[in-house]
Amino acid sequence: MIQVSKITSAIICCLFMLGGMQQACAQESENSGAMTDTVITHSKDGIFSSTASYTFQVNSTFKNTEAGKVSYIVTTEAGKKVKSDSVKVKIAGHGSGSYDFDVAGLKPGFYKINFMVDVADYNDTLRKAFGIKPELISSQYSKPADFESFWHDARLELDKVKPEYKVTEIPDTAKNDKRRVFEVEMKSIDGMVVRGFLTEPINNNKKKKFAVLLGLPGYQVTLGPMVGNDPDVAIFTLNIRGSGYSRDVINVRREDYIVLNLEDKRKYILRGAIMDCVRAVDFIYSRPELRHDNIIAAGGSLGGFLAIATSGVDKRINFCSAANPILSDIRNLVNEVDWPFIDIRKYVNTRPGLTMDKVLDNLDYYDAKNFATDIECPTLVGMGMVDNIAPPNTVYTLYNGIRAPRHLIVFRDLGHEIGRKYVVYEGRWMRDTFALF
């Protein structure tokens, strides 16, 4: 409204060059200027043991004093207001203000906090998030009693499908990168053909065996060959069914993928996708030049989910790296995020007899937190504090369930992404775990 008012005032000044109007415009121009504001979080990762502490700073270049208020509102991840406060302020011309806020008395969990400044000629909102004792977060929803047997049966079904590996070297790809690149085709559960790319460092030592990074795709992401520059590590990137280069049979719209066959937990698309990842491990085991005791499953978003799920059902994974893993603590996600539940509700409405309760019963078998409790290998997890697809409370629920050696890296001001710190830590921990000295 303030910006519209200024524009309107400027137009009036141009159109009506009369004495009174000229005086009003002159008065407004006399207080011309701007403001900048920032929030200082008194925790490097936004996590506090009890009281969340912030400083809100404002700097003014306006000529005159600006009066109003600075305030904050705290909500749960689901948007429920739990706390608020405000202070009256007077910010002198060409002056500044600094205001401390302590947010106390909150239960363990993650919260969103909006800081607002509202004075005569300026208003703004800055958004942050914080956690209180997240190590105490747990879900009130348990995994299905037959969760492990459900996935054991899926493994047995996969084992009955002959993989029929087809490995084709792609020529002229290693001239500059010092790598050999192969396209891989293989059959997975349901007889579905899936594809990937294996890149291996060129090495004159015929007995050399490479550790393997199994790269898993984000949602509807196409993965081509990943070259890398580590002479000790081969990289196998997988395109799960219905994604990237594995769309021969399943080729649906982006919004339809996550709901495909959701009414039947044994036919749901992610059952096959997870088994595709297990088949990728089978392929790694079929290669004599690859180390079968040095396999890292890594991915972000859906790839992070797949890394967690594969590591939970396949103990041949030796190191798991999951950045911003989605679909954790699904029943609590329903009221916290838009996606994928906008698409899921649309799907339910088109299937007579299908209910949201039935869908959630099926999705219990695909909840990342339920796979996490079965992981036995070292696990690295990364999350953005303001992620609106994989909210931090759901990621922490997953993380708290991991009983193997684990490490979490929090990016205080990032959303559905991670920073370079994560990649560096992942590489160093992988080399330590695999004794690649």
C-alpha positions in Angstrom: 0.0 0.0 0.0 2.9 2.4 0.8 4.4 1.9 -2.7 1.0 2.5 -4.4 0.5 5.7 -2.3 3.9 7.0 -3.4 3.2 6.3 -7.0 -0.2 7.9 -6.8 1.3 11.0 -5.1 4.0 11.3 -7.8 1.3 11.2 -10.5 -0.7 13.9 -8.8 2.4 16.1 -8.5 3.0 15.8 -12.2 -0.6 16.4 -13.2 -1.5 19.2 -10.8 1.3 21.7 -10.5 -0.6 23.9 -8.1 0.7 25.6 -5.0 -0.8 23.3 -2.3 0.1 20.1 -4.2 3.6 21.3 -4.9 4.1 21.9 -1.2 2.9 18.4 -0.3 5.2 16.8 -2.8 8.1 18.8 -1.6 7.4 17.6 2.0 7.4 14.0 0.8 10.6 14.4 -1.1 12.2 15.9 2.0 11.8 12.6 3.7 13.0 10.5 0.8 15.2 7.5 1.6 15.0 3.8 2.2 15.4 1.2 4.9 17.3 -2.1 5.1 16.7 -4.8 7.7 18.3 -8.0 8.7 17.9 -10.8 11.2 20.8 -12.2 13.2 20.2 -15.8 14.5 22.2 -16.5 17.6 22.9 -20.1 16.6 25.0 -21.1 13.6 22.5 -23.8 12.5 19.3 -22.3 13.9 19.0 -25.0 16.6 18.6 -24.1 20.3 18.6 -26.1 23.5 15.8 -24.1 25.0 15.3 -20.4 24.1 15.5 -19.2 20.5 17.4 -15.9 20.4 17.4 -13.3 17.6 18.4 -9.7 16.9 16.4 -7.7 14.4 18.4 -4.7 12.9 17.1 -1.8 10.9 19.0 0.9 9.1 17.4 4.1 7.7 18.4 6.6 5.2 15.1 8.6 5.6 15.7 12.2 6.6 13.0 12.2 9.3 12.2 9.9 12.2 10.2 6.8 11.4 7.8 5.5 14.1 6.0 2.2 14.2 6.7 -1.3 15.5 8.9 -4.3 15.1 7.3 -7.7 15.8 7.5 -11.4 15.3 5.1 -14.3 14.9 6.0 -18.0 15.5 4.1 -20.8 14.0 4.4 -24.6 13.9 5.5 -26.3 10.6 1.7 -26.7 9.9 1.1 -23.0 10.3 -0.5 -22.9 13.8 0.4 -19.7 15.6 2.1 -20.4 19.0 3.8 -17.2 20.0 4.1 -13.5 19.1 5.5 -10.2 20.4 6.2 -6.6 19.3 8.0 -3.5 20.4 7.3 0.1 19.5 10.1 1.8 17.7 11.3 5.2 16.6 14.1 5.1 14.1 15.9 8.5 13.8 16.6 10.0 10.4 19.8 8.3 9.0 19.7 6.2 12.1 19.4 2.6 13.0 17.7 0.3 15.5 18.6 -3.1 17.1 16.0 -5.2 18.9 16.6 -8.4 20.7 14.0 -11.1 20.9 14.0 -14.3 23.0 11.5 -17.0 22.2 11.0 -19.3 25.2 8.7 -22.0 26.4 8.3 -24.0 23.2 8.2 -27.8 23.0 10.9 -29.8 21.1 10.3 -29.4 17.4 10.8 -27.0 14.5 9.1 -23.7 14.1 8.8 -20.9 11.5 9.3 -17.3 12.6 8.4 -14.1 10.7 10.0 -10.8 11.7 8.2 -7.7 10.6 9.0 -4.0 10.6 6.1 -1.5 10.1 6.8 2.2 10.2 5.4 5.2 8.4 7.2 4.8 5.1 8.4 1.2 5.2 7.3 -2.3 6.0 8.9 -5.6 5.4 8.8 -9.3 6.6 11.8 -11.6 7.0 11.3 -15.3 7.3 13.4 -17.7 9.3 13.0 -21.1 11.0 14.5 -22.7 14.1 14.5 -25.9 16.1 14.2 -26.6 19.8 15.8 -29.8 21.1 15.2 -31.7 17.8 17.0 -34.7 19.2 13.8 -35.4 21.1 11.6 -35.4 18.1 9.8 -38.7 17.3 6.7 -39.7 15.4 3.6 -40.9 17.0 3.0 -43.2 14.1 4.8 -46.6 14.1 5.7 -48.7 11.1 3.4 -51.5 10.0 3.9 -54.8 11.8 4.7 -56.5 8.5 6.9 -53.8 7.1 10.1 -55.9 6.9 8.2 -58.9 5.5 6.6 -56.7 2.8 10.0 -55.7 1.6 11.5 -59.2 2.0 8.8 -60.4 -0.3 9.6 -57.7 -2.8 13.3 -58.8 -2.8 12.3 -62.4 -3.4 10.2 -61.3 -6.3 13.1 -59.3 -7.8 15.4 -62.3 -7.4 13.2 -64.3 -9.7 13.7 -61.8 -12.5 16.9 -62.5 -14.5 18.7 -59.2 -14.9 20.0 -59.8 -18.4 22.6 -57.1 -18.0 23.6 -55.3 -21.2 26.7 -53.1 -21.0 27.8 -51.0 -23.9 30.8 -48.8 -23.9 30.1 -45.3 -25.2 33.1 -44.4 -27.5 35.0 -41.1 -27.5 33.9 -40.1 -23.9 37.2 -40.6 -22.1 39.6 -38.4 -24.1 39.6 -35.5 -21.7 38.1 -37.0 -18.6 40.3 -40.1 -18.3 37.2 -42.3 -17.8 35.5 -45.1 -19.6 31.8 -44.6 -19.8 29.3 -47.5 -20.3 25.5 -47.5 -20.8 23.9 -50.2 -18.7 20.5 -51.9 -19.3 19.0 -54.4 -17.0 15.7 -56.0 -16.1 14.1 -55.3 -12.7 11.0 -56.4 -10.9 7.9 -56.8 -13.2 10.4 -57.4 -16.0 10.9 -53.7 -16.4 14.0 -52.5 -18.3 15.9 -49.7 -16.5 19.0 -47.9 -17.5 22.0 -46.3 -16.0 25.6 -45.2 -16.8 28.8 -46.5 -15.3 31.9 -44.4 -15.4 35.2 -45.9 -14.4 38.7 -44.3 -14.0 41.2 -45.5 -16.6 43.8 -47.4 -14.7 46.8 -49.5 -16.0 46.6 -51.7 -12.9 44.6 -54.7 -14.1 43.9 -55.8 -10.5 42.6 -52.4 -9.4 39.1 -52.4 -7.9 37.0 -49.3 -7.5 34.7 -48.1 -4.8 31.3 -47.3 -6.2 29.1 -44.3 -5.8 25.5 -45.3 -6.7 23.8 -42.0 -7.7 20.0 -42.0 -7.4 17.7 -39.5 -9.1 15.6 -36.7 -7.8 11.9 -36.6 -8.7 11.6 -37.0 -12.5 15.3 -36.2 -12.9 17.3 -37.6 -15.9 20.7 -38.8 -14.8 23.4 -39.0 -17.5 27.0 -40.2 -16.9 28.7 -38.6 -13.9 32.4 -38.3 -14.6 34.0 -37.2 -11.3 37.7 -36.9 -10.7 38.4 -39.4 -8.0 40.7 -42.1 -9.4 39.5 -44.6 -6.8 35.8 -44.3 -7.3 33.5 -45.5 -10.1 30.1 -43.9 -10.4 26.9 -45.7 -11.4 24.0 -43.3 -12.1 20.5 -45.0 -12.2 17.4 -43.9 -14.0 14.5 -45.6 -12.2 11.4 -46.8 -14.0 9.4 -44.0 -15.5 12.2 -41.5 -15.1 14.9 -40.2 -17.4 16.1 -42.9 -19.8 13.9 -45.6 -18.4 10.5 -44.5 -19.8 9.9 -47.3 -22.3 6.8 -48.5 -20.5 6.0 -45.9 -17.9 5.9 -42.5 -19.4 3.5 -40.3 -17.5 3.2 -36.6 -16.7 5.3 -35.3 -13.9 2.3 -34.8 -11.5 1.0 -38.3 -12.2 4.2 -40.2 -11.3 4.0 -40.0 -7.5 0.4 -41.3 -7.5 0.8 -44.1 -10.0 -1.1 -47.2 -8.7 -1.2 -45.7 -5.2 -4.4 -47.6 -4.4 -2.4 -50.9 -4.3 0.8 -51.0 -2.1 2.1 -53.9 -4.1 1.8 -52.1 -7.4 2.7 -48.6 -6.3 5.4 -47.0 -8.5 7.9 -46.6 -5.6 7.9 -50.3 -4.9 9.3 -50.9 -8.3 11.6 -47.9 -8.1 13.2 -49.1 -4.8 13.7 -52.5 -6.3 15.3 -50.9 -9.3 17.9 -49.5 -6.9 18.4 -52.9 -5.4 18.9 -54.3 -8.9 21.5 -51.6 -9.4 23.4 -53.1 -6.4 23.0 -56.5 -8.0 24.7 -55.0 -11.1 27.6 -53.6 -9.0 28.1 -57.1 -7.5 28.2 -58.6 -11.0 31.3 -56.5 -11.9 34.7 -57.9 -10.9 36.4 -54.5 -11.2 34.1 -52.9 -8.6 34.5 -53.3 -4.8 31.5 -55.0 -3.4 32.3 -53.8 0.2 32.6 -50.1 -0.8 29.2 -49.0 -2.1 27.7 -45.6 -1.2 24.1 -44.9 -2.1 23.6 -41.1 -2.6 20.9 -38.7 -3.7 18.9 -35.7 -3.0 15.1 -35.1 -2.6 13.5 -38.3 -4.0 17.1 -39.5 -4.5 17.6 -39.0 -0.8 14.5 -41.0 -0.1 15.7 -43.7 -2.4 19.2 -43.8 -0.7 17.5 -44.2 2.7 15.0 -46.9 1.4 17.7 -48.9 -0.5 20.1 -48.8 2.5 17.2 -50.0 4.7 16.2 -53.0 2.6 19.7 -53.9 1.2 22.5 -54.4 3.7 25.0 -54.5 0.9 25.1 -50.7 0.9 28.1 -49.6 3.0 27.5 -45.9 3.3 24.3 -43.9 2.8 24.1 -40.2 1.9 20.6 -38.5 1.8 20.2 -34.8 1.2 16.8 -33.3 1.8 15.0 -36.7 1.8 11.3 -36.5 1.1 8.4 -38.6 2.2 9.4 -38.9 5.9 6.8 -39.1 8.6 4.2 -39.0 5.9 1.1 -38.8 8.1 2.5 -35.7 9.7 3.4 -34.3 6.3 -0.2 -34.2 5.2 -0.9 -30.9 6.9 2.5 -29.4 6.5 3.3 -29.4 2.8 1.4 -28.9 -0.5 3.3 -31.5 -2.6 2.7 -34.3 -3.1 -0.7 -34.1 -1.3 -2.3 -31.8 -3.8 -1.7 -34.5 -6.5 -2.6 -37.3 -4.1 -6.0 -35.7 -3.2 -6.8 -35.2 -6.9 -6.0 -38.9 -7.5 -8.2 -40.0 -4.6 -11.1 -38.0 -6.0 -10.9 -39.8 -9.3 -10.9 -43.3 -7.9 -14.3 -44.4 -6.6 -14.0 -46.1 -3.3 -10.5 -44.9 -2.6 -10.0 -42.9 0.5 -7.2 -40.8 2.0 -7.1 -43.2 4.9 -6.5 -46.1 2.6 -3.8 -44.1 0.8 -2.0 -43.3 4.0 -2.2 -47.0 5.0 -0.4 -47.8 1.8 2.1 -45.0 2.2 3.2 -46.3 5.6 5.2 -48.9 3.6 7.0 -46.1 1.8 7.7 -43.8 4.7 11.4 -42.9 4.8 11.5 -43.0 8.6 10.4 -46.6 8.6 13.3 -47.6 6.4 15.7 -45.5 8.5 15.4 -47.8 11.5 16.7 -50.7 9.5 19.8 -49.0 8.2 23.1 -50.6 9.4 25.7 -48.5 7.6 27.1 -45.1 8.3 24.6 -42.4 7.2 24.9 -38.8 6.3 21.8 -36.6 6.2 21.5 -33.0 5.0 18.6 -30.6 5.3 17.6 -27.0 4.7 15.9 -25.4 7.7 13.3 -23.6 5.5 12.6 -26.6 3.3 8.9 -26.7 2.4 9.0 -30.1 0.7 11.1 -32.0 3.3 10.4 -30.0 6.5 13.1 -30.2 9.1 10.9 -31.9 11.7 10.2 -34.8 9.3 13.9 -35.1 8.4 14.9 -35.1 12.0 12.3 -37.8 12.7 14.1 -40.0 10.1 17.5 -39.1 11.5 16.6 -39.8 15.1 15.5 -43.3 14.0 18.9 -44.3 12.5 20.8 -46.6 14.9 23.9 -46.8 12.8 26.8 -44.2 12.9 25.2 -41.0 11.6 25.8 -37.3 11.0 23.5 -34.4 10.2 24.4 -31.2 8.4 21.8 -28.4 8.8 21.7 -25.4 6.4 20.0 -22.7 8.5 18.9 -20.4 5.6 18.4 -22.9 2.8 15.2 -24.5 1.5 15.1 -27.7 -0.6 18.8 -27.7 -1.2 22.2 -28.2 0.5 25.4 -26.3 0.4 29.0 -27.2 -0.6 29.8 -28.1 3.0 27.7 -31.2 2.6 29.5 -32.4 -0.6 32.9 -31.9 1.0 31.9 -33.7 4.2 30.4 -36.6 2.2 33.6 -37.1 0.2 35.8 -37.0 3.2 33.6 -39.4 5.2 33.3 -41.8 2.2 37.1 -41.9 1.8 37.6 -42.5 5.5 34.9 -45.2 5.6 36.3 -47.0 2.5 39.9 -46.5 3.6 40.8 -44.6 0.4 44.0 -43.0 1.5 
